[in-house]
Amino acid sequence: MDIVRGTNGFDVIHENGNWELNRDTGFSPTQATVAAVAACSGYVYDAILEKKTDRLHD
């Protein structure tokens, strides 16, 4: 992943798709940060639930 200066701000270049960091035409840096924190929290929460799940045995 790379961050480069684009024509309207900064672009995050990634093999799965690019994000334009510009409040008017794409994601603002704050929105991108919040999205990243939310996604990371989801992974952590899922891992916690997997560890806490009790398996039922017959």
Secondary structure, 3 states (H helix, E strand, C coil): CEEEECCCCEEEECCCCCEEECCCCCECHHHHHHHHHHHHHHHHHHHHHHHHCCCCCC
